[in-house]
Each structure stands twice: as structure tokens, then as C-alpha cells.
């Protein structure tokens, strides 16, 4: 669902992006820089914390190589208290951050991002 007014990334979203962008890969520096120039322009209709992102072109485009829009890293969520596992994936469209998605294997989906400490960052390339 598109937002009427773009908004800044909140603290939880920033922490998740920082965690995901902690693993080195080609194009990482530009993606890190893009975070400071990003706005949330939409969110998922299901109630999960997934967000759509737009980046001001004051930042530099990344040289990251993606497979079908997916950044070469993912966050695997360590389940606690019997909750199901989940993943966080980052989309990059045409060299720009575009979506931060919480993939949940449960219904109803979580309403909030997990703490960054619960993420294990894995390379997917």
C-alpha cells in the first residue's frame, strides 16, 4: 500500500538495514550511503513491517549485482519462545534500495521487526 506522505525510516528499520549491510560485497558502500537518502513510500497490506523504499538520487547508484532484484545477503531470524523462523530480504531495483521485506512462516505475520541481534546475516550469491 502506497503512503500518502513518504516518511523517514524509523529506528527499527535503520537497525535492520545496518545489520543487513554489515556483510561486505561489491556495491555495499553505495547501498550504505543510500540508507541516509531513503524514505518509506509504502508498506505491506498484511500488517507485517515490510516497507517499500525510495532513494533520493542525491546518493550514488550501487554497482551491486543482483539476482532477480535480491541483494546478495539475507537476514535469518532466530526464533524465540516457540515462534516460527523468518527471513529478511532486501530488494535492489536498478541499483537502488527498493524494499525491505519480512518473510514470515506463520499466520498472522509479525507486526514488528525483530531485534537486529536476532539476525544471522548470510550471503546468497
N, C-alpha and C positions, 0 to 999 in steps of 0.2 A: 504494500500500500504506500503510495507516494505521500510525503508530508506536505502540508500547505506551506510551511516555512522550514527551510533547511535549519539544522541546529548543529552546534558543536558536538564532537564526540564526548561522551561522559567518561568519568574516571575508570569504570569497569571496562569499557570498550578500549580505552587507551592502554590499560594494563594488558589486555588480551593481545592487542596488536603488538605491543612491545615484546611480549613473550614470543609470539609467532616470528617476529622479525629479529630474534636473537641468534638464529642459526644462519651461518654465513652461506651465501650463494650469489652467483653473478646477478647484479641488478638490485641487490639488497640496499645499498646506500641511498639510491633514489627512492625506493619504496619507504624507507625510514623517513626521508625528508618529506615525502608526500603526506604522511600522517599529520604533520603540522598544518597542512594546507587542505585538509579534508573536512567535509561537512556530511552529516547524515541527511539523506534525502528521502529515505523510505524505510519501511520495516515490514516484517512478515505479518501476514494476516492471522496466523495461527496463535499468536500470543507469545511465541518464543522470542528471544532477544536478537535474532538475525536482523542485520541492518544493510541497507544499500548506501553506498558512499559515492560522493562526487569530489574530485580533487581540482582545486584551482590550478590553472596552467601557469601560475607563478612558480610552481615546482617543476622539476625536470621529469620527463618521462623515464621510465625504467628500461633497462636493457634485458630484464628478466625474460627467460624463455619459459613459456607456459605450455602445458598440455591441456587442451580444451578449457582454457580460461583459469585453470587451477594453479596457484602459486606452488612452488616445489617444496612446500612444507605444510604440515598439518599439526594440530594440537590434539592429542589423545587425552580425554578427560578421565582421570582416576575416579572411579565411582566410590561413594561413601554411603554408609547407612543403608545399604541394600538398593540404592538407585542403580539404574542401568548405565552402561558405559555410553559415551558420546564422543563426538569429534567436533573440532572447529576447523573450518576450511576457509581459506582466503582466496577470493577471486580477483584476477587482474585482467582487465579488458583493454586491449590496445595500449599496454604498458602503464596503465593507471589502476590504482586500487579501486575496486568497484563494489565488493560485497564481503561482509564478514558473516559467515553462516554457522549457526549452532545446529549440528546434526544430532538429534536425539533418537534413541531407540525405544522410546516409551511414549505412552499417551495418557494423560496430557503432557505436552512438552514442558520443559523447564521455562520459567518466566524470567530468570536472571542468568547472567554469565557466571560461570564457576570462577573461583579464585584462580589467579594465574599460577599459584603454587601447585594446583592440582593438574596442571598440564604437563604432558611429556611431548616435546617437540620432535617430530620425525620428518626426515627428508622423504620426498615421494618421487624424486626424479631419477 
